[in-house]
Amino acid sequence: MKTKILTLFLVLTLAWIGNAQKTYLKITNSEIGENVIMYPPGTEFELKTKEGYIIFKNSGDEGIVDITEKHTLYVYPSWKDSADVFVLIDGKVEKVLTSTYQDSHKKSETNKLKNNGVTASSIVTDSKTLEGKKNIEFTLSNGITFNYTDGLYSATLGDKNLTIKNKYLIYSNLGILKLSFNPSNGEVWWVFEASKTQNNLLGEWKIDLRPTPTSPEYFQTLNITKIEDKVLEGSFYGSPIKSGFINTEWEKTYFSFTTSDASNDYYHSGYILDGKLYGISYCPNRKLTAPWTGKIKALIKKEANGFLFYYSPLI
């Protein structure tokens, strides 16, 4: 009798697990420009109201909850010990059938997906030497590429070969690409963990623009609101930043940008080191060059870990 009960329990458990694998989690945060984050099939999650009641959780059944007031979403990815926590006020949480996602991508060999400002593209092809197997060329818009051909794989950034551990953790100075590829069906899941050094530029910085070392302190605000594909956006001294870029190829992260007032153009550059900015500004018309330093005033508030850490299907 015990054997029959145990067998029944295992059958039901396996059936539940198989059913749960039929849907993946899709999160839309409309507060940050229709930002979409997705987690692979079987990922456990709980959506709670502001009172703490669970109203939505993982299962094999598709479903959707529209968010119009504060909810907290707890996601428990298999690749980490802690939860990803999302505070959502405007958006939606969906359980989407995996087959629906796959069917929508069968028409093209080249697939693209944009998520949090980084675009991933993949080309999946049939192996010419291994019957029934697939190969892939996977590229992120930040320049990281991954190639898998008949069991051999490599990753590059520019002309540099990247370190790959396990299957597949790809390390670069931009961050870590965590990728899973199934050569039997061509399915790939990925998550990119951006470099903390790059992300630490985001926020409001208190810049000391005193003209000489003995002059009184003179502060202005540098507000870096967005970094996407090495392009920097924000404002400085009350003027919008133009032509802003960062360089992460060196030990320190460097930045440069321009600003303008009614009469002049200003050119600025610098780097971040140990949480402090070191910069210099130059104005040819005013025959001015001025070094400056900056300390963080306020970090950009990230209501969800997935704002920088995301996991999305691409097949």
RODO-2510 file (C-alpha; in nm, 4 decimals, decimal comma):
residues 315
     n   res          X          Y          Z
     1     m     0,0000     0,0000     0,0000
     2     k     0,2842     0,2369     0,0916
     3     t     0,4486     0,1622    -0,2417
     4     k     0,1285     0,2515    -0,4295
     5     i     0,0879     0,5776    -0,2357
     6     l     0,4525     0,6715    -0,2984
     7     t     0,4162     0,5902    -0,6677
     8     l     0,0999     0,8012    -0,6918
     9     f     0,2751     1,0886    -0,5127
    10     l     0,5681     1,0759    -0,7558
    11     v     0,3374     1,0662    -1,0569
    12     l     0,1411     1,3664    -0,9322
    13     t     0,4605     1,5545    -0,8473
    14     l     0,6123     1,4901    -1,1890
    15     a     0,2850     1,5885    -1,3545
    16     w     0,2798     1,9140    -1,1562
    17     i     0,6419     1,9913    -1,2459
    18     g     0,5763     1,9174    -1,6122
    19     n     0,2683     2,1366    -1,6068
    20     a     0,4573     2,4219    -1,4394
    21     q     0,7144     2,4089    -1,7194
    22     k     0,4461     2,5058    -1,9717
    23     t     0,4494     2,8751    -1,8801
    24     y     0,7154     3,1379    -1,8312
    25     l     0,6956     3,4573    -1,6261
    26     k     0,6673     3,7921    -1,8041
    27     i     0,6799     4,1201    -1,6105
    28     t     0,5951     4,4591    -1,7610
    29     n     0,6894     4,7681    -1,5600
    30     s     0,5205     5,0622    -1,7328
    31     e     0,6832     5,3096    -1,4945
    32     i     1,0163     5,2690    -1,6742
    33     g     0,9094     5,2790    -2,0372
    34     e     0,7290     4,9485    -2,0836
    35     n     1,0332     4,7660    -1,9468
    36     v     0,9857     4,3907    -1,9969
    37     i     1,1550     4,1193    -1,7922
    38     m     1,1067     3,7451    -1,8460
    39     y     1,2039     3,4358    -1,6498
    40     p     1,2227     3,0776    -1,7827
    41     p     0,9556     2,8102    -1,7412
    42     g     0,9289     2,6653    -1,3926
    43     t     1,0570     2,9757    -1,2111
    44     e     0,8774     3,0133    -0,8787
    45     f     0,7207     3,3481    -0,7909
    46     e     0,4612     3,5119    -0,5652
    47     l     0,2737     3,8352    -0,6332
    48     k     0,1516     4,0027    -0,3151
    49     t    -0,0810     4,2939    -0,2522
    50     k     0,0285     4,5858    -0,0345
    51     e    -0,1492     4,4071     0,2520
    52     g     0,0699     4,1001     0,1984
    53     y    -0,1860     3,8650     0,0412
    54     i    -0,0627     3,6289    -0,2353
    55     i    -0,2862     3,6733    -0,5406
    56     f    -0,0763     3,5150    -0,8196
    57     k     0,1903     3,2435    -0,8293
    58     n     0,3630     3,0041    -1,0681
    59     s     0,1710     2,7213    -1,2328
    60     g     0,1229     2,5688    -1,5771
    61     d    -0,1928     2,7722    -1,6426
    62     e    -0,1613     3,0961    -1,8357
    63     g    -0,2914     3,4111    -1,6697
    64     i    -0,2428     3,7855    -1,6247
    65     v    -0,2735     4,0424    -1,3472
    66     d    -0,2923     4,4118    -1,4397
    67     i    -0,1136     4,6318    -1,1870
    68     t    -0,2674     4,9719    -1,1099
    69     e    -0,1556     5,0085    -0,7485
    70     k     0,1383     4,8958    -0,5384
    71     h     0,2152     4,5219    -0,5498
    72     t     0,5329     4,3348    -0,4626
    73     l     0,6555     4,0469    -0,6776
    74     y     0,9002     3,7918    -0,5354
    75     v     1,0802     3,5818    -0,7975
    76     y     1,3015     3,2870    -0,7000
    77     p     1,5418     3,2138    -0,9913
    78     s     1,7159     2,8770    -0,9927
    79     w     2,0567     3,0358    -1,0509
    80     k     2,0723     3,2380    -0,7262
    81     d     1,9981     3,1913    -0,3573
    82     s     1,8115     3,5178    -0,3003
    83     a     1,4878     3,6449    -0,4497
    84     d     1,4492     3,9166    -0,7113
    85     v     1,2045     4,1657    -0,5603
    86     f     0,9971     4,3974    -0,7803
    87     v     0,7809     4,6780    -0,6428
    88     l     0,5252     4,7432    -0,9170
    89     i     0,2739     5,0275    -0,9348
    90     d     0,1861     5,0325    -1,3050
    91     g     0,2241     4,7330    -1,5360
    92     k     0,1303     4,3671    -1,5468
    93     v     0,2477     4,0199    -1,4459
    94     e     0,1801     3,7326    -1,6860
    95     k     0,2144     3,3563    -1,7077
    96     v     0,2614     3,2964    -2,0795
    97     l     0,2489     2,9588    -2,2508
    98     t     0,5966     2,8605    -2,3665
    99     s     0,4489     2,7173    -2,6868
   100     t     0,2956     3,0575    -2,7659
   101     y     0,6358     3,2227    -2,7429
   102     q     0,8014     2,9520    -2,9518
   103     d     0,5339     2,9512    -3,2220
   104     s     0,5692     3,3279    -3,2678
   105     h     0,9394     3,2834    -3,3502
   106     k     0,9298     2,9864    -3,5885
   107     k     0,8877     3,1990    -3,9009
   108     s     1,2428     3,3383    -3,8971
   109     e     1,5870     3,1945    -3,8415
   110     t     1,7043     3,5320    -3,7100
   111     n     1,5359     3,6448    -3,3882
   112     k     1,5734     3,9646    -3,1884
   113     l     1,4612     4,0671    -2,8437
   114     k     1,5105     4,4037    -2,6745
   115     n     1,5050     4,4061    -2,2987
   116     n     1,6086     4,6874    -2,0629
   117     g     1,7817     4,8715    -2,3435
   118     v     2,0047     4,5819    -2,4538
   119     t     1,9155     4,4000    -2,7739
   120     a     1,9941     4,0308    -2,8146
   121     s     1,9873     3,8612    -3,1527
   122     s     2,0427     3,4986    -3,2438
   123     i     2,0792     3,2940    -3,5597
   124     v     1,9989     2,9268    -3,5081
   125     t     2,0992     2,6877    -3,7867
   126     d     2,0936     2,3126    -3,8453
   127     s     2,4227     2,1337    -3,7910
   128     k     2,5850     2,0147    -4,1130
   129     t     2,7650     1,7270    -3,9408
   130     l     2,5401     1,6210    -3,6514
   131     e     2,1939     1,5093    -3,7581
   132     g     1,9103     1,6669    -3,5619
   133     k     2,1366     1,9131    -3,3783
   134     k     2,1388     2,2933    -3,3818
   135     n     2,4105     2,5588    -3,3766
   136     i     2,3790     2,9209    -3,2691
   137     e     2,5349     3,2630    -3,3129
   138     f     2,4174     3,4833    -3,0241
   139     t     2,4963     3,8564    -3,0024
   140     l     2,4220     4,1297    -2,7483
   141     s     2,4110     4,4911    -2,8631
   142     n     2,6896     4,5754    -2,6170
   143     g     2,9253     4,3719    -2,8371
   144     i     2,9378     4,0368    -2,6570
   145     t     2,9021     3,7413    -2,8953
   146     f     2,8662     3,3695    -2,8268
   147     n     2,9094     3,0964    -3,0876
   148     y     2,8239     2,7273    -3,0562
   149     t     2,9112     2,4906    -3,3410
   150     d     2,8820     2,1136    -3,3072
   151     g     2,9831     2,1062    -2,9411
   152     l     3,2572     2,3701    -2,9681
   153     y     3,1873     2,7143    -2,8255
   154     s     3,3554     3,0502    -2,7772
   155     a     3,2723     3,4081    -2,6781
   156     t     3,4288     3,7406    -2,7723
   157     l     3,4013     4,1130    -2,7034
   158     g     3,5636     4,3066    -2,9846
   159     d     3,8867     4,1214    -3,0606
   160     k     3,9163     3,9742    -2,7105
   161     n     3,8324     3,6134    -2,6249
   162     l     3,6179     3,5925    -2,3124
   163     t     3,6418     3,3445    -2,0284
   164     i     3,3616     3,0846    -2,0227
   165     k     3,2867     2,8710    -1,7189
   166     n     3,0435     2,5809    -1,7033
   167     k     2,7571     2,6024    -1,9567
   168     y     2,7709     2,8962    -1,9953
   169     l     2,8936     3,1788    -1,7692
   170     i     3,0651     3,4363    -1,9923
   171     y     3,2783     3,6977    -1,8159
   172     s     3,3625     4,0442    -1,9516
   173     n     3,4368     4,3896    -1,8154
   174     l     3,0796     4,4848    -1,9089
   175     g     2,9362     4,2132    -1,6858
   176     i     2,8457     3,8447    -1,6915
   177     l     2,6343     3,6810    -1,9607
   178     k     2,4611     3,3702    -1,8241
   179     l     2,3367     3,1643    -2,1155
   180     s     2,1786     2,8234    -2,1624
   181     f     2,1590     2,6640    -2,5074
   182     n     1,9921     2,3359    -2,6024
   183     p     2,1430     2,2026    -2,9278
   184     s     1,8611     1,9493    -2,9611
   185     n     1,5906     2,2112    -3,0219
   186     g     1,7784     2,5428    -3,0550
   187     e     1,6249     2,6959    -2,7436
   188     v     1,8326     2,9572    -2,5609
   189     w     1,7699     3,1373    -2,2318
   190     w     1,9913     3,4188    -2,1103
   191     v     2,0492     3,6706    -1,8352
   192     f     2,3011     3,9553    -1,8371
   193     e     2,4367     4,0889    -1,5099
   194     a     2,5802     4,4338    -1,5807
   195     s     2,9091     4,5491    -1,4322
   196     k     2,8564     4,7256    -1,1007
   197     t     3,1276     4,9790    -1,1904
   198     q     2,9278     5,0945    -1,4911
   199     n     2,6018     5,1030    -1,2995
   200     n     2,7574     5,3029    -1,0139
   201     l     2,7711     5,6081    -1,2416
   202     l     2,3929     5,6351    -1,2294
   203     g     2,2513     5,8936    -0,9917
   204     e     2,2855     6,2542    -0,8779
   205     w     2,6415     6,3708    -0,8128
   206     k     2,7462     6,6732    -0,6067
   207     i     3,0255     6,8300    -0,8146
   208     d     3,2769     7,0707    -0,6575
   209     l     3,3644     7,3300    -0,9243
   210     r     3,5845     7,5607    -0,7133
   211     p     3,8277     7,7445    -0,9491
   212     t     4,1352     7,6968    -0,7279
   213     p     4,2270     7,4607    -0,4416
   214     t     4,1965     7,7463    -0,1894
   215     s     3,8678     7,8870    -0,3232
   216     p     3,5402     7,8345    -0,1341
   217     e     3,3389     7,5282    -0,2277
   218     y     3,1129     7,5772    -0,5292
   219     f     2,8694     7,2950    -0,5999
   220     q     2,6622     7,2011    -0,9025
   221     t     2,4707     6,8821    -0,9832
   222     l     2,5630     6,6179    -1,2385
   223     n     2,2606     6,3933    -1,2895
   224     i     2,3300     6,0711    -1,4820
   225     t     1,9883     5,9227    -1,5516
   226     k     2,0611     5,6476    -1,8021
   227     i     2,3433     5,4371    -1,9483
   228     e     2,2482     5,2236    -2,2449
   229     d     2,4916     5,0530    -2,4810
   230     k     2,7715     5,2803    -2,3493
   231     v     2,5654     5,5951    -2,4213
   232     l     2,5273     5,8270    -2,1227
   233     e     2,2271     6,0561    -2,0664
   234     g     2,1394     6,3185    -1,8061
   235     s     2,2205     6,6816    -1,7240
   236     f     2,5055     6,8906    -1,5832
   237     y     2,4930     7,2422    -1,4451
   238     g     2,1273     7,2567    -1,5501
   239     s     2,2023     7,1768    -1,9158
   240     p     2,1186     6,8506    -2,0942
   241     i     2,4095     6,6190    -2,1642
   242     k     2,4910     6,5733    -2,5335
   243     s     2,7163     6,3132    -2,6984
   244     g     2,7690     6,1298    -2,3701
   245     f     2,9697     5,8071    -2,3781
   246     i     3,1471     5,5741    -2,1383
   247     n     3,4523     5,3496    -2,1877
   248     t     3,4756     5,0338    -1,9769
   249     e     3,7779     4,8817    -2,1517
   250     w     4,0209     5,0026    -1,8856
   251     e     4,0642     4,9394    -1,5146
   252     k     3,8600     5,2533    -1,4407
   253     t     3,5345     5,3480    -1,6153
   254     y     3,5836     5,6695    -1,8181
   255     f     3,3143     5,9074    -1,9415
   256     s     3,2854     6,2129    -2,1652
   257     f     3,0062     6,4459    -2,2762
   258     t     2,9293     6,8015    -2,3863
   259     t     2,6925     7,0721    -2,2613
   260     s     2,6004     7,4188    -2,3860
   261     d     2,4684     7,7489    -2,2564
   262     a     2,3468     8,0511    -2,4547
   263     s     2,6978     8,1444    -2,5672
   264     n     2,9383     7,8526    -2,5336
   265     d     2,9971     7,4808    -2,5690
   266     y     3,1620     7,2925    -2,2835
   267     y     3,3527     6,9636    -2,3045
   268     h     3,3738     6,7345    -2,0025
   269     s     3,5510     6,4057    -1,9306
   270     g     3,6579     6,2018    -1,6310
   271     y     3,6455     5,8673    -1,4531
   272     i     3,5031     5,6996    -1,1435
   273     l     3,7328     5,5538    -0,8784
   274     d     3,6321     5,4123    -0,5392
   275     g     3,2878     5,5720    -0,5637
   276     k     3,4193     5,9224    -0,6442
   277     l     3,4186     6,1140    -0,9723
   278     y     3,7278     6,2899    -1,1065
   279     g     3,6663     6,5147    -1,4055
   280     i     3,7795     6,8130    -1,6075
   281     s     3,5825     7,0675    -1,8113
   282     y     3,7056     7,2719    -2,1055
   283     c     3,5582     7,5736    -2,2865
   284     p     3,7644     7,7069    -2,5811
   285     n     3,5738     8,0370    -2,6155
   286     r     3,6247     8,1218    -2,2506
   287     k     3,9830     7,9890    -2,2517
   288     l     3,8798     7,7855    -1,9502
   289     t     3,9840     7,4467    -1,8213
   290     a     3,8734     7,3341    -1,4772
   291     p     3,9284     7,0087    -1,2848
   292     w     3,6590     6,8918    -1,0478
   293     t     3,5541     6,6093    -0,8175
   294     g     3,2168     6,4670    -0,7276
   295     k     3,0427     6,2605    -0,4627
   296     i     2,7119     6,0812    -0,4968
   297     k     2,4068     6,2701    -0,3685
   298     a     2,1365     6,0152    -0,4486
   299     l     2,1421     5,6826    -0,6288
   300     i     1,8759     5,6180    -0,8879
   301     k     1,6145     5,4136    -0,7034
   302     k     1,5816     5,0672    -0,8511
   303     e     1,2542     4,9252    -0,7334
   304     a     1,3412     4,5868    -0,8847
   305     n     1,6580     4,3835    -0,9131
   306     g     1,5461     4,2844    -1,2623
   307     f     1,6008     4,6421    -1,3813
   308     l     1,9598     4,5396    -1,4320
   309     f     1,9377     4,1628    -1,4019
   310     y     1,7047     4,0003    -1,6477
   311     y     1,6327     3,6667    -1,7984
   312     s     1,4564     3,6335    -2,1301
   313     p     1,3781     3,3537    -2,3768
   314     l     1,5116     3,3868    -2,7285
   315     i     1,4731     3,1018    -2,9750
***
